[in-house]
Amino acid sequence: MYSTVEKQAFRDKTHETADDAASGARRIKEDVRVAANNVKSDLEDMAHQAGEQARTFVGNAEQNVTEIAESVTSHIKENPIQSSLIAVAVGMFLGLALFRRA
């Protein structure tokens, strides 16, 4: 059927094809590893940036709340009667609003 030379040529071509496939698989594996590392690095950077933005937001909110609390405290000390009347009016309004619902 087939000569020894043809059989050897077929074996050689089969080994060459197998080697090419293995080499291609190694390249693909390396490309996937590099891509995965890039994605990991990008996600870590995004998480770090989100953390920084959250810390900045919380810091700003804390500063704003502190300033508002100081302003309200100052206003109450400067106008104690007016502040008391406002507090009574708000309390009555909330009491009436909650009483009507019950």
C-alpha positions, 0 to 999 in steps of 0.5 A: 500500500504505502511505502516506508518513505510515505509512512515516514513522511506522514509520521513527520507531518503528524509530529510537526502538526502536533508540535504546531498545535502544542506551540499554539496552545502555549501561546494562547495560554500565555495570552490568556494569562496576560489578559487576566493579569491586565483585567486584575490590575485594572479592577484593582486600580478601579477599586482603589479609585472608588475607595479614594472617592468614597473617603473623600465623599465621607470626609466632605460630608462629615465636614459639612455636617460639622459646619451645619451643626455649629451654625445651628448651635450658634443660632440657638445660642444667639436666639434662644426664644425664637429657637424655642418657639420654632421647636414647639411649633415643629413638635406640635405639627409633628404631633398633629400629623402623627395623631391624625394617622393613628 
